[in-house]
Amino acid sequence: LVVVLALTHTADAQYRMDRLNDVGPAPAPNPTITQKTGAKIPLDLEFTRSDGALIKLADEYNHGRPVILSLVYFSCPSLCGITQDNLCAAVRQGPRGLVVGQDYDIIVVSIDPDDKPKDAALKRKNYLAKIPLPESQPGFTYLTGSEENIKALADTVGFGFRRNFSGDKFLHSSGIFVCTPDGRLSQTIAKIDYTPDELHNALRLASNGKTGGSLLGIALSCGAMKYDPTTGSYIHNQWFY
């Protein structure tokens, strides 16, 4: 009996030591935005507009204007809100007098296949009110779609994202994609602190059918920010780094 107990104790100790030293596989790197300037947007992909209409991307790229494409998800508790706030602030400032719906269009696509048109409609209404613009505003489109079509669009423009099974539902980086009127990726702005002049220059470049490089800054990832209800703003998540 003494020998059995001794062996059991030794085995338990070794097991605990093995578990202590077992750090498991390294965590996957945070999704990033990859530069894919010149990529052709798959305009035949179908999405559902916030008013419930089933449309193809081609329907939103046939106005002879450059398009700002933004990929977010509507239940995001952190970075997506900042991305949308900054985009709306840029619209409000009017980059050197350019007017949404006249000089350029905006298309916001949810990366979450669980988002529904009613979710898109609510977000669109809220952000139009922030600018402010009427709900009848043209050139300000919110879309939802299938997982397959979302992935096809995201892969085309280089927007990396993946589901997260703790905390935020998706992990992704921040940025917007400026496209030519005929649906080619002209420039990627892979940051959230772009200036009206930077946006103006990107739109002018795209409107002439030209392509440029990426405007890079601090491309934050969802999960890197959290909402602080005491200040009403977003702060860095210390555990994330």
N, C-alpha and C positions, 0 to 999 in steps of 0.2 A: 504493500500500500504506500509506503514511504517513497519507494522508487517511482511508482505511478504518479504520485502527487508532484514529485520533483520534476519529472519529465513534462507534466502538464504545465507547471509553472514556467519552465524554460520555453516551452512552445508558445505560451501566451505572451511572454516577454518578447520573444522574437517577432511574433505577429504584430505587437504594438510598435516595435521598432521599425518593422517593414512599413507599417501604415504611416508612421511619422515621416519616414524618408520618401514615401511615395507622393510626390507633388503632382503627379498626373501630367497629362499633355499640356504643353504651353497653350494659353488662350489664343484664339484666332485674332489676327490683327483687326483693328477697327476698319470698317469699310471706307474706302476713299473714292474721290472723284478722279477719273482718268481722262486725260485730254484726248478727245477724239474729233478735233477740228476737221470740218469738211464732211463729217458723216451725214448720210442721207436719212432724214427722219422717215420711218415707215408709215407713210400717210394713209395706207389702207387699213391700219389698225382701228378697230371699233372701240368706242368708249361711250359711256352714258353721261350726258350733260346734266347739270344741276336741275334743269326743268324736266328731267325724265326722258328727253329725246335721245334716241340711239343715233350716234353720229360717227363719221370717220374723221381722223385727224385732218384729212384733206379738206374737210368742210371748214376748218378753222385756219387753214393756211392758204386760202384763195382770195385774200383781200388786198394783195399787192403791198402788204406792210410787213416789216420784220416782227418776229414773235419772241417774247420772253417766255421760256418754258421753266416752270418751277415744279419740283417733285417734293411732296411732303406727305404727311398723313394726318387726318383731321382730329384724331384723339391724342396726338402727341402732346405730352405735358411740358415740353421744354423747347428744344431748338427750333422746331417747325414754326412755332409761334413767333420767335424772333425773326426767322427768315421771312415770314409773311409780313410782319410789322415793318421791317426794313424795306421790303419791296413796295409796300403801300406808302411808306414815307417818301420813297423815290418818286412814285407816281404823283403824290401830293405836291412835291417840290417842282415837278415838271422839268425833267432834265433839259435845261436850256430851251424851255418853251415847248418841248414835244408833248403831245397830248395823246393819252391812251384812247384807242378806238378811232383815232384819226391818223396818227403818225406811226403807231405800233400797237400790237395786241399782246395780251397776257393770257397764257393758258396754265392753269394750276391742275396738276394731276395727282391724285392720291396714290401712294404706293401700297395702300392697304386694301386688298380685295374685299374686306369686310365693310368698308365704307360704302354708304348708299347715297343715292341722289339727294335725299333729304339732308344728309350730313353736309354734302357739298353746297346745297342751297343755303344752309344756315351759315356756313363759313363765308360764302360769297357775300351774303347780306351783311354780316358783321364787318367784313373788311371794306366793303363799299362805304359803309357808314363812317368808318375811320378816316377815309380819304379827304372829304366826303364826296360821294357820287351817287346818283340815283340807281335804284335796282334795275332800271331799264338800260343801264350803261352798256353800250356795245364794246366788244373787244376785251371783255373781262370774263373769261370762261373757266368754270370749275368742272372737272371730269372725274368720274370713277370708272373702274373697269375690272376685267378679269385678271387673275394672277399671271396668266400667260402673256396677255397683252401689256400689262404693266412691266413685266420683266423684259419683254422685247424692246420697249421704249427706253427703259433705264439702261439696258446693255448698249443700246445704240449710242446714247449720249455720254456713256461712261459714268453713270450714277450708280455707285456701289451701295448696296444695302442688304440687310439680312434680318430675319426675325430674331428677337431676343426673348428668352424664356424666363427672364427675371427683370423687373424694372420696366423701362420703356419697351413698348411692343416691337419696335424696329430700331436697329442701329444704322446710322447713315451719316454722311457729312453734309455740310451746308454749301449751297451754291445755286446759281441760276444759269440757264443756257439760252444764249441769244442766237436766234435762227434767222436765216434769210427768208424772204417772202415765199420762195419755192420749196422751203423745207430742208435746208442744209444747216448743219451746226456751224455758225460763224465764229462764235467765241464763247468760252466758258469763264464765268466769273466765280471762281472757287473760293469765295469768302463772303462774309455778311456785312462787311464795313465798307462797301464800295461807295464812291462819291457820285453825285449827279453827273459830273463831268465824265467819269469813267463809263457810266451807263449810257450817256449821250453818245460818246464816241463809239461804243459797242453797237448801238442801234444804227448810227450813221453808216458804220462799216457794213453791217448786215443789210441795210436797205439798198446798198449799192451792189449787193451780191458777193461781197468779198468776205474772206475769212482771216482771222487773226489767231494769236496764241491764247493762252489762259492768263487771266488776271488772278494771281495767287496771293492769298493772305493767310490768315489763320482759319483753316477750314475745320471748324469745330464739328464734333460728332455728337449725335443725340446720345444722351447719357452723361455728357460732359457738363451739362447745365441742369439746374433744378430751380423751381419756382420758390421764392421766399415770400410767404404771405405777410410777413411783418413789414416788408419794404415795398411789396407789390412789384418786384422785379426778379430777374433771373440771375443766379449766381453760379460760380463754378462748383461742381461736385468734387470734393477733395478725394473721395474714394476712387474716382474714375481714373486718376493719373498714377 
